[in-house]
Amino acid sequence: MPLTTAQACHIEETINRLATESILAQAGRDDGLVPSYSLLGDLRDGCATEPALQAPIAAAHAALDKLLDNAQPFDEATIAQLRFLVEWLPVAMECLQHGKLLPASGAGAVALAPGASLVAAPAGEEKSPADVLLDLHLEDNKELLGEFYAEAVDHLQQIEAALLALDQQPDDPEALNSIFRSFHTIKGNAGFLGLVPMQTLAHEVESLLDLARNHKLRLTAVIITEILRSRDALAALTQQVARALEQGLLPDQIVPVSHLMRAVKKLAVADRDASPASKLAAVAAGAPSVPSPVVTEFFAAPPTAPAPDPSQEHGEVVPAPPKATSNAIEAAATGKSGVGNQTVRVNTDKLDSLMDVVGELVIVQSQLIETSRLNGGVGTGLQRNVAQLSRITKELQSTAMSLRMIPIKSTFQKMERLARDLARDFGKKVSFMTSGEDTELDRTVVEEIGDPLVHMVRNALDHGLEPTADRVAKGKPETGSLHLRAHHQGGSIVIELQDDGKGIDADRIYRKAVEKGIIAAGTQLSRDEMLALIFAPGLSTAEKVTSVSGRGVGMDVVKRNIQKLRGKIEITSELGRGSTFKIKLPLTMAIIDGLVVRVGEDRFILPTTSVQRALRPSRENISTVHGLGEVLDLRGKFIPIHRLHQRFGIPGEALNPWDGIVVIVENAGKVSALLVDEMVSKQEVVIKNLGGFMQNLPGVAGAAILGDGSIALILDPGSLLNAA
């Protein structure tokens, strides 16, 4: 049975989305792996009536399924297979529609330089002059390309933020002007440097936006989605520039932009046509990359539903709550304030070097304090000078750390985009809210927290929020709520993801953990400990595996990445009411607050973020419990005791717990007690790596140089207790 026009349009749209994912895919990373898997599943279902198309789609789908099963990232072979498929499918569909023989492997391919690849144009269509490799002239333009890259990243972030704002407030002139200026700037700079694909694509989008600025066209969800896809293509090209600057590797892969340019042009023509019917016809006939309209906060029609009339801006719309103003969006993206631009770009290597020097200064300062304490009397000139040095060092340290601090806004913006796309894929209505986007933390932490948040947002949208029909049946609003917020708490930053979905069934998690052999049957656990089992490798309560979650690897990745950042994650959940995931992270990765303890002749440092309290127990509070060993009775709760001197095989003074100090530490919902001989002090310490020979020691996160010049190990309570 031949494909209907609606089926062909849907398949063509899916192929174009898959093409974008394949362009952005990189070997060794899993970005785009799950969306590609989902899109291949859609293609397989959509081509069910065409067996000739099924085999290569099924093969690619199976290859991605294997990667997901083994929690592996993309590899070169799978990426090549994916890219060949998006080259082959449009040609094959064209042949099917005209009753021609399907092309053999490689049909429609264009001869390129070794290692280069190209998404083939449909049969009979000439390759666009825009679909060419970026010609960077790296030796001559290296300095200019560095400036171009830095500015382009800022403009691309501004474009995404303003487009998401326009999805809620389509008539916001400031946001529209902001996007127009960004595309105009990228076009001009790319033209000056001879970056043809970037210049031509930015020019077409700029022309579309100019129509909107002059009230000749209204931005619909369809148009906004297409501009977002064009922005993603520009981002992929920008990353090629970054790769050339950082690694000296010139672009060897063409990022196709001609299909996006054609779609943008036809959208402009379709939307200016007075007849709604002709608008739909124009889009269906020629714009291969236009998806079904969605509404942010986010009204996503199920992927299989026919596209509504683009002339109706959003279909049924729920009023969006006020977001940050467009002026604020632009100011954040350009680094401008009310008194003018007072910022300067600094290479991050210089900031890292500055932090290293400040770290060494902190060590020398602590050594001088120790020397003055031993050799100088109270009130001497030496002590006064050391005290003044301490104040200056503290201020310098604070300033140096603040230079590395950046707002978490860019990461939150990516999550908003992710929620928008997933809401469309799942056919769910979602209101995504953010707060605290201007909260600042170390740039290293910002870079590393992205992956955990992606897994959490995907999990919340797939399993946390119920389908619309289920929500209505339960008396809930049909639009689900997902709130991402950040705030400072003491010397840490707290990031929370809250949903109003069905909540987490702790008893069900417990049963699944027993079934999988993760815990023994009959193990007594508190509710918090049951909820913490969700982070166990291989545990999933999903009824079926989806393209987004259900394999039991996502939340394990979340926990592992957060622990790598020396943070912790907590869960609160109520059945039928929703769940909250709270991540607590240090503000910086270079210097930490630590509790210095002594065991025998050795000293260790415990991060204060893991320490609940310390106490000297009485003999009556210590007992031995079968299956737990030595425990501390703390207000009726039995806490297992771990002796540090036994863990590290060193002599200790406190052979009995009541002769030493017990430090209560918490990790992943589990509370334990560490027995030490003495608490020495609480101080800031500079983290030093132990080198390759001593890497990955269980229970050890690094080392620090103390004031007397001795070295103390910084303990990692999580891996320490797991090893014990």
N, C-alpha and C positions, 0 to 999 in steps of 0.2 A: 504494500500500500504506500503510495507516494506521500511525502510530507506535505501537510497543509501550509498555507502562508504563515499562519500564527506559529506553527511548530518551527518552521524555518527561521522566522525572526527570533524566536526564543533561543534556538540553538546557536544562531549567529551571534546573539548577544553574549551567550555563555562562552563561546569560543574567544570572543574579544576580552572578556574578563579573565579567562584562563591565560591568554597571551600576556596580559599585564603582569599576572602573578609569575609567569615563567621568566619574564624579563627581570623582575626584581629578585628572583631566586638566586641564592649563592651557595656554592658547595661548602659544607661544614656548618650551615645555619639552617634552622627550621622555619624561618620567616616565610610565610606563604604556603607552607606544606599542607596545613589543614584546609585552608580555602581551596587550594588546587584539588585536593582529594574530594572535597564537596562538589566542586564544579564538574569534575570528571564523572561523579555519580549522577549529576543532573544530565550530563551529555549522554551517558549510557542509557538512562531512562528515556530521554527525548528522542534518541535514535533507535528505539526498540523496533520500529517498523522497517528499519534499513539494516539488515544483517551485514551488509558490506562495510558499514561504518563501525560496527560493534567491536570487531577484533582488536584494532589498534587502541581504541578507547579502553577496552577491558584490560589490555596488557599494561597500559600506563596506570590505570586505576589499581591493578594488582601490585605494581611496583611501589606505588605510594603507600598502599596498604601494608606492604612488608616493612617499609621504613617506620610507619607508625607503630606496628606491632612490636618492633624492636627498639622503639624510642630513639631512632636514628635521625640525623638531619639529612638534608639533600646531599646527594653525591653527583659528580659530574655526569655519570652515565644516565641517571634519572632525569637530570635537567635537560640533557640533550634529547632524551626520548620525549619529554614534555614539549620542548620547542619544535621538534620535528612534527609532532601531532598537530600543533596549532598552525604550522605551515601547510600540512597536508589536508586537513579537514575542509577549509574553505574551497580548495580546488576540487576535492572529491564531491562536495555538495553541489558545486556548479555543474560538474559532469552529470550527476544524478538528475538534476533538474532538467538538463537538456538531452537526456537519454544517451550520453556518451560513455565510453569505457572509463573506468576509474583510473587515475594516474598511477603509475608504478612508483616505487619508493624513490623519493628525491624529485618527483615531478614539480615543476614550477620553481625549483631552486635557482638561485642566481650565483654565478661564479664569484667568489670573494677571496680576500687574502686568507692565507692559512690560519685556521683557528677562528675565523669570523663566521657569524651566522646571521640569517635574515628571515623574518617572517614573510613568506612568499605572497605576492599579490595574486588575487584570483585570476583564473585563466582569461586571457584576452585583455588584461588591464596592465598598462605599463607601470613599471616601478617608479614611484614618486622620487623626484630629486631630493626630497626631504629625508628619505630613508637611506642615510649614508652614515659612515663612521664619523665620529667627532674627530676633526683635524685640529689638534691642540697647538702644534708648533711649540712644544714644551720648552725647548732650550731658549727660544726668543721671548716667550710669554710667561715664564714661570712666575714671576712676581705679580704680573697682572692677573694671571689665573688664580693665584692665591687670594687676591682681593675679591675677584669675581665669585669664587667659591664661598667665601665668608658672607658676602652680601646676599648671594642666592639662597643660602640656607635660611637667613633671616626672612627673606621675602617669601619663601615657600612655607615657612611656619605661619607667617602672617596671612597668607592666602588661605591655608586650611582653617585657621581659627575664624577668619571673617566669613568664609563660606558656610561653616557650621552655624555661625550666628545668623547668616542670611536664610538658612534653611528654616529658622524659627521666625525671623522677621524679614520677609522678602523685600520690603520697601525701605529698608534702612539705607539712606543715601551715603552715609559716611563709610559704612562697610563696603558698599559697592565701589565707591571712589578709591578706597584703600586697596582693594583687589586690583582694580584697573591700573593704579600707579605701579603696583608690584609687577604685574605682567609687562607693563610698558618698560620698566627699568630692566627687567631680565631680557626683554627683546633687544633693547638698545645695547646693553653690555655684550650680549651674545653676538649681535651683529658686528660690533667693533672687533671682537676676537675671532670672528669667522666660524662660530659654532652654529652651523646651518640648521640642524634639526631643532635646536632650542629656539633659534630666532624665528623660524617659520611657524612652529607650533604656538609660541607665545603671541605672535602677530595675529593668528586666526582667533585665539581666545580673546585677545585685546579688542578685535573688531566686534566680536559678539558682545563683550561687556560695554563697548561704546554705544551699541544699540540700546542696551538696558539703561545706560546713563542718560540717553536722550529720549527715554520713555517711548521708544519704538518697539520694545520687547520687554516682556515681564519674565523674571527669573522663576522658573518652576523647579520642582524637585528633580525632574528629568535633566534640566539644563545644569543645575548645580552638581548633580552626580557626574555629568560628563566633564565639567570643569575640574572636578576633583580628580578624575581619571587623567586628565591632561596634566594636572599638577603632579600626579604620581610619576608620569613619564618624564617630566622635567626633573623630578627628584632622582630618578634612575640615571639620567644623563649627568646630573650634578655629581652623583657618586662616582661616575667614571672619571670626572675631573679630579675628585679627591684621591682616587686610587692612583692616578698618574702623579699627583703632587707628592703623595706619601711614599709610594713604592716604586715610582718611575715606570709603571706599567701602562703603556698607551692603550686606548680603547681597542678591543679586538672583537666587539660584538655590536651589531647595529640595534639600536632601540627604535623600533618602528613608530612613527608618529603620523604617517599619512592617513591611517584609518581614523585617528582621532580628529585630524583636521577636517576630513570629509564629514564626520559626524557633527562637528561644531557648525560647519557651514550649513548643513541641511537642517539642523535645529533652528538656526537663525531664519532660514527661509520658511520653514514650517510654522514657526511661531508668529511670523509677521503676516502670514496668510490669514485672511479674514474668516475663512471657513474652518470650523473645528474638525469637520470630516477630512478636509484636505490636509490638515496638520497631521492627523494620525496616518494618513496615507503616505505622506512624505517621509515621516519617521520610519514607518514599517518598510518602505521601499528602499531606503538608502542609508539610514543611519545604523550601522551594524552594532554600535556599542551602547545603545540607549537602553538602560534597564527600566523595570517598572518603577513608577514614581514612589518615593518614600517620604515620610514626614518625620522630621526630627522634632522631636520628642516622641520616640521615633515611631511613625506609623508605617509599618512595613507590610505591604501586600504579600501574600504567599507567592513564592517564585513562579508557581505554575499558573497563577491567575492572569487573565488578560490585562494588558496595560490600560489604565484609565485614561481619559482624555487629558492630554498635557495642558490644554487651555484652562482646565480647572486646577488651580495651583496645587492643592494638596488632597483633593477629595474631601473626606471628613476630617476635620482638624480639631485638635484639642489646643486651646490657647497655651502658648509657651510662657513660662515664667521669665521675667526680665533677666537677661544675661549681662555680661560686661559690655559696656558701650563700645561702639566701633572706635571711638577715639582712644579708649583704653587699650583695645586690641592693637591699634596701630602704634601707640606709644610703646607698648611692651615689645613689639616686634622690631621697632627701629631703634630702641634704646634712647628715645628722646624724652625729655621732661619739659615741664613748663618753662624752664629757664634756658632751654637750648640743649644741644647735644654736648654732654660733658664726659663722654666715655672714650676709651681708647682700647683698641684690640691688642691683646697680648698673647703670644704663643703659649700654649698650655705647658710646654716643656719648661719654660722659664718659671711658671708658677710652681711646678713640681720641684724644681731646683730650689726655689725660695723656701718651700715647706721643709725640704731636707735640711737646709741651713738653719732654719728656725728650730727644727727638732734638735739639731746638735747644740744649739745655743741653750735650749731648755735643759739638756743633759749637763752642760758645763755649769749652768746656774745652780742646779741641784747639788753638784759637786762642791761649788763654792760655799753654798749654805752649810753643807756638812763640815767643810774645813773651818769655816768661821765659828761653828758651834764647838768644835774640838779645841781650837787654838785661840779664840778671842773671848774676852770676858763680855759680860752683859753691858750694852751701851757703848762699846768701843767704836772707833771710827770704821774698822773693818766691817762690823755688823751693820752699821748704818749704810755703808756703801753697798753692801750685798743686798740689803733690803730695797734700796733705790734701784739696783740692777734688776731685782725680781719684779718690781712694778713695771719697769720699761720692757722687760722680756715678756711679761704677761700681755701688755698692750700690743707689742709687736706680733706676738703669737696670734692674738685675736684678729689683728688686721690681716695677717697673712692668710689665716683660715677664711676670713670673709671674702678674700679675693677669689677663692676657689668655689665660693657658694653661688649657685644659680637657682632660679625659681624652678619649681617642679611643673610649671605650667605646660611646657612642651610635652611632657610625658602624659599629663592629664588630657591634653588635646588629642594625642594619639588614641587614648582609650575612648574618647568621645567618638572619634571616627570609627574605631573598631565596633563600638556598640551600634552605631548607625548601620554599618554593613551587616552585622550579625542579625540585627532586628529584621532586616529585609529578608535574609536567608531563612530565618525561622518562622517568618510570618507572624511575629509578635509585636504588640504595641508597647513601647518602652519609653519612659521619661527618664533621661539620663541627666543627672545634675552633678555639678562639681562645686566645691568651695575650698578656699585656702590655696588656690592655684599659685599665689605669690609667695607661698612658704618656701624658704631657701634651704638648701642642703648641699653637701659636697658634690661636685660634678661627677665624681666616680660613683657615688651612691645613686645619683639620678640616672646614669647610664645603665647601671646594673639592675635597677628596680623595675625596668620596663618589662622584661620577660615574665617575672612573677605576676605582675598586674594583668598582662595579657591572658595568662592562664585563668586567673581569678575572674576576670570579666567574662571570658568565654564560658566558664563553668556556671557563673551566676545566670547568664542569659539562657544557657541550654537547659540546666537542671534546676536552678533556683526559682526562676520566674515561670509560673504556670502558663499554659496556652490561654488565649483570651476566653474561650468558652468555659474552661475550668474556673477561671477567676470570677466570671459572672455567676456561675453556678454556686460559688462559695460566698457570694455577696460582696466580693471585692470590686474595686474599680477595674474596668477592663484594661486600662493602661498600667502596666507594671512600673515600679519605681526602682531606680538604681542610683545610689548616691555615693560619689567618691569624694572624700575630703582629706585634708592634711592640716596638721597644726603642730606647734612646738609644745613639748612637755619636758620641762627641765632641760637637760643637755641632750635630749633626743628629739626625733621627729616621729609623729604618729600618723600613719596613713590608714584610713578606714574605708572599706567597701561594704555598703549596706544595701540589702534588697528587701522587698516586702513580699517575697515569694512563699513557697511552701515550708521553708525551714528544713533543718536536718534532723532526721530520726536517729538519735544516738543509739537506741536499742538495735536498730537495723544495722548500723555500722558495726556494732559489737558482734552481731550474728555473722555478718559477712567476714569479719576479721577471724573469727573462730573457724568458719568454713574454709577460708584460704590458708589456715595454719599460721596466721600472723601472731595470734595469741593462743594460749591453751584454754580449752573449755573450762569454765568455772573460775577463771581469773576475776578477782574482784577489782573493779575500776570505778572511779568517780565519773560523773557525767562529763566533766572537762576532759578527763583522760580518754573517755570514749570518743568525744568529738575530735580529739587530737589524732585518733587512729586514721582519720581521713587523709593524713599525710603519709601513711605507710605505703611503701612501693607496692604496686600491683593491686591496691584496694580500690574498688569502685562499686557503688551501689546502683549504677545505671542498669536499667532493664535491657538496654541494647547499646551496642557501640555505634556512635554517630561520627560524623566527620569532624566534630569539634571536641568531643569528650567521651568518656566511658571506658577508657583503656587502663585507667589507674596509674597513669604516669604524670599527669599534669600537676596535681597537688604535691606530689613527691618533688617535682622540680621546683615548685614554689618554696617549699621548706628548705631545700638544699641551697637555693640561691640566697635566701634571706639569712640563713646561718652563715653563708660565706661573707655576708656583709656585717656579721656579728650582731644581727638583729634577732628578733623573735616574733612569732605570730600567735595570736589568740583568737578563739572562735566563741561567739555567743549566738545561740539560735533558739527559736521558739517555734514549735510545729504550728503551721498555719499562719504564722506572723512574719517570718523572714529570718535572715541571718546577717551577722556582722563579722567581717574578718578585720582584725586590727593588727597592723604591722608596726613594730617599734624598732627604729633604726638609730644608730649613732649619727650625729651631724657630720662627722668627718671620719675618714679611714686612717688618718695619720697619727692622731693623738687621742688617747682614751683616758677616762677616769678609772683608776684601778684601786683595789683594796689589796695592800701588800700584807701577806701572811708569812709566818715562819714555820717550817717543819724541820726540826733538827738544826743543822747548820745551813740549810738552804732556804731561800725565800721564793715565793710564788706570787703572781698577781692575778686576782680575779676581777673581771670587768664588773663595775658596779651595776650595770644594767641587768645582770643575772642574779645579783645578791638581794635577797629579801631582808634578812636580818642576821645578826650574830649574837650568840649568847653562851654563857658558861652553864651547862646543864647540871642539875643535881643528880645524885646517885639514884634517887627514886624514879626519875624520869627515863632512865635507861633500862631496856629489857631486851630479851631475845625472843623473836617470834619465828615459828616454823615457816619456812619458805621465804622469809624476808631477811633473816639474820638479825644483826644488831639494829635496834630501832630507837628513835627518840619519841617519847610521848609528849607532843606539843598541843596542849589544850584538847586532848582526846583524839588527836589525829596522829597515827603512827608514821614516822618519816624514817626511811632507811638511812643508816649512817655508813659513809665511805671514809676509810682511813687513808689520807693522802700518802703517808709514809709507806704503806703497803703497796699502793698503786704505783709508786715510782721506785720502790725497792731501796729506800734509804732509811737510816735510823731515825726514830722519833722519840721525843721526850715524854709526851702524853700517851702512856700505854692504856689508860682508862679515859673514857670520854669526859668524865667529871673532873679530870685533872687538866683538860685542855679547853679549847674554844671550838664550838660547833657553828659553822657558817651555813645558813639555810640558802640554797640556790634553787632557782626554778628554770626549767627548760621544757618547751613544748607541752605545757600543762602538767608536767611531772615535777614534784618537789622532793629534793634530797638534801642530806646534811653532809658536809665535809668536815672531818676532824683535823684540826691544825693545833700546833703548840701555842702560837701567839699571834695576835693581830698587831702588826708593826705600825702601819700608817695608811692614810688615804691620800693619793696624789695622782697628778696627771703624768702619764708616761708616754714616751715615743715608741711606737711599734717598730721593731726591726725584724726582718726576715731571717730565718735560721739557715738559709742556703739550701742547695739541692740535696745534700747528703742527709739532712734532717727534716726534709719536707714531709708533710702528711703524717706527722706523729699523732696518734690518737690522744686527744685531750690537750694538745698544745697548739695555740694559735700564733705564737711568735715569741719574741723576747724583748726585754727592755734593759737599758743601762740605768742603774740606780745612782743615787747621789754619791755613794762611797766608791763608785767605779765598778761594783760587782754587777753580774748579770742575773736577772730573774726571768724565769719562764712565765709567759702570759698564758693562763689556762683557758681552754674552751670547755665550759661545763657540759655542753651537749654531747660532744664526742667522748669526753672523759667519762660521763655516766653510762653512755652506751657501751663503751669498752669494758667498764666495770661490770 
